[in-house]
Amino acid sequence: MAKSERGVCRVVCFSPRHDLTIPRMKLEDIEQVIGVWAEEFRELGAVPWIKFVQIFENRGTMVGASNPHPHCQLWATQSIPNQPGREVTAQREYLKSHGSCLLCAYLIMELESRPHLPRERRINDGVLYPLLARLERLGLASSSERHDGGRRRRVYAATAAGEAAFREWLCGDLDEGAGLDHELFIDHPLVKLLFAGQMTAAELDAKIAALLAAARQRLAALEAVPVADGDGAGAGVGAAVLAVGRAREEAVIEQLERLRGASAGRP
């Protein structure tokens, strides 16, 4: 049964330029937009009778956005819509039965699906496009819009300055220092064992077993990579990289086996 709903509706324009969309805006302009979102969310959320605030962007005539200017809408309502309401109920039930939040559990499950690669270092849209936008803002890359089978695509290419910066990095010694820094320990497969004193004996045994299994899986994956014989200056580089990777995993396995033996011999 339809009924009226008390609420507030606001529109936020992202830019005076009608031909822009968020992916094409400058980073500092996008930051201003996000700042307005946060400010509006806090202001509307503080109103006693408002129970739900939704920020969304409509694009295209199919959803009623007849004008192409970059904008979004904010809807603040007295009641929670059906779908968000079901999600809130499900998360409360999960918290009550498991003692932890549902979204936290989902994040842990996702991270554990690829434990050897931190989420922030996976190549995905959330990592790649902000990086490309930053390179473009620095003048190291340029982009152009192309139409491919009715779809618009943004294609990026290195500028002359970008190619020069790449050559400088490639032939220089950046990231090749002999000093020890935090990255070495963050990326190290055995870093969690530095906190072994915070684990029970059973937890430590389980952690060693899990790290050992993961190292063996990585070693098997490296051994399965075919090595192609290259020509010219690059000949043998691929084999050398794989050999270093295998040697590292073999060393990790050796040390974990030693730790497991020591763990088994303790009283």
N, C-alpha and C positions, 0 to 999 in steps of 0.2 A: 504494500500500500504506500503510495507516494505521500510525502509530507514535506513541509517547508523546513529549511535548515538555517539556523542562525550562523552567520560567519562573516569573514572578512576576505576580500579578494583584492590583490595588488598586482601591479605589473612593473617589472624592472627592465629597463632598456639597457643593453650591454654597451652600445656604442651609437654615436650619431650617424655612423656609416651604415647604410642599409644593405650593402653587399657583403658584409662580414658575417662569419659564424665563429663560434668559440675557438675551433682549431686554428683559425687564421688570425686570431687576435694576438696582440703582443702579450707577453707573459705578465708584465706589470698591470695591464688592463684586466686580464683574467683574475689576477689577485684582488683587484678592487671589486670585481663582481662577486667573488667568493666572500669577501669581507662584508659586502652588503647582504648577502644571503645569511651569513652568521648573525649579523646585527638584527635583521628582520626576524629571524627564527627566535632569537632571545627575546625580542620585544613582544612578539605575538604569543610566544610560549608562556610569558609571564602574566598574561591576561587570565584571570581566574576561571572564566567560563569556557575558554578555548582548550579543547582536549587533543587537537591534532593539527599539525602544520605541515603542509606539503608544498615543496618547491619543485616545479617541473617546467620543461621547455616544450612548446609545441612548434613543430616545423612542417610546413607543407599545407596545401589547401585541403588535403584529405582529412586533416584533423582540425580544420577551421582556421588555420593561420593564413589568411589571405594575403597579408603583407609580409615581405621577406625580411623585414628588419630583425636584428638579433635581440630577442627579449625572452623573458620567462614570466611565469605567473606564480603567485603565492596564494594558496588557499588555506585559511585557518577556520576550522569548523568546531561546532559545539559537541559533536559526537565523532567517534572514531569510525572511519569507513570499514566495510565488511572484511576486505582482505587484510589490511593492516591489523584489524582487530583479531582475526584468526591467528596471525603471526605472533602477536603479543601473547595471546592465550597459550599457544604452543610453547613459546619460550619460557613462560612462567611455569608451565607444567614440567618442562624439562629441568628447569632450575630446582623445582621442588623435589623431583625424583632422583636427580643426579648430583645435586649440590654444586653445579657449575653451569655457566651460560651455554646455550645451544650454539651461538655464533662462535664462541671461543673453541668449542669442541670441533666445529667444522673447520676452523682455521688450523687447529692442530692436525687434524686428519689430512688436510691439504698439504701442509708442510712435511708431514711424515711420508707422504707418497713419493717425495723425492728428497730424502734427507741430506743428500750430498750437495744440493744446490739451494742456497737460501732464496726465499721468495723474491727479495728485492733485486736479485741478480738474474732472475729468469727473464728471457727475452719475450715480452708480450706487449700488447698495445699500451698498457699503462706505463711501461718502461721506455719503449722505443719512440713513441711520438713526442713525449715531452723532451727527450734527448735530441731528436731531430729539430724540434722547434728552438731549442737552446742553441744548437749549432747554427741554425739559420739566423737567429738574433745576433750571434757573434760574427756573422759574415763568413762562416766556414762552410756553409751549405746554402743552396737555393732550391726553391720548389716551384713547380708549375702544375696547373690543373689540366688533366687530360680526360677525354671521354672514351670509355672502353665498353662497347656493347650496351650502351645506354646508362652506364654507371660512371660517375665522376670519381677520378682517382687523383690523389696528390702524389706527384713523383719528385723525389729529392735527388740532388746531385751535388757533388763537392765543387766548391768554387776554387779559383786559383789559390786563394789564401788557405782554403781547406786542404788542398793537395800539398801546399808547402808545409802546413802544420803537421800533416801526416808524415811527410818525408823527414821532418825534423824529429818527430817522435821515433820513427822507424830506425833512423841512423844514429840517434842520440843514445844516452845512457839512462833516460828516465825509466823508473820502475826496475832498474837492474842493480840497484845499490846492494852492498854487502851488509848493510846495517840491519839490525833486528827491529821490526816495528810491530804494532798491534795486529796488522793484517796477517802476519805469519801465524799468530796464535788463534785468531778468529777462524781462519780457514783450516787450521790443523785438525785432522780427523780424530785426534785423541784429546782435544781441548777439554772435554767434559771430565776426563779423568784427573785433571788438575784439582777438581773439587771432590775427589774420592772420599775425603774425610767427612763430607756432609752426607754420605750414603751409608746405609746399613750394609752388612756383609752380603746379604742376598741381593740387594740392589746393585752393588758393585759387580757381583758375579754376572748378573743379568746384563748389565751395561757392557762389560767386556765381551760377553757372548754376542750381543747385538752388533757391537763395533767390528768384531771379528768376522761375522757373517757379511756385513756390509763391505768390508775390505776385500773379502774373497769374491763377492759379486762384482766389485769394480775391477779387480784383477782379471776375472773371467771375461768381462766386457772388453778390456783392453787387449787381451790375447786374441779375441775374436775379430779385431779390426784388421782388415787386409792392408798390407803395405805395398803401395805401388812404387816401382822404381822410377824416380824422376830423372830429368835431364838437366844439364847445366849447373848453375850455382845452387839450385835447390835440391840437387840429388842427395838422397840420404837424410834430409831434414825430417821427413815424416817418420822414418824409422827411429831417428834419434829421440824425437818427442815421445813416441810410444815407449821406447826403452826406458826413458826417465820416469814415465808414468808407472810402468810395471815395477821398476826398481823401488819406487816410493811405496807402492802397495805391498810389495814383498817385505819391505822393512817394517811397515805397519803391522803386518800379520806376524812377523817374527817377534816383535815386541809385545804384541797382545798375547801370543802363545806363552811368552815368558811370564807376563803378568798373571795369566790364568794358572800357570803352574805354581807361582808363588802364592796365589790366592787359595789354591787347593791344599797347599801345605801348611796353611796357618791354622792355629788351634781353634 
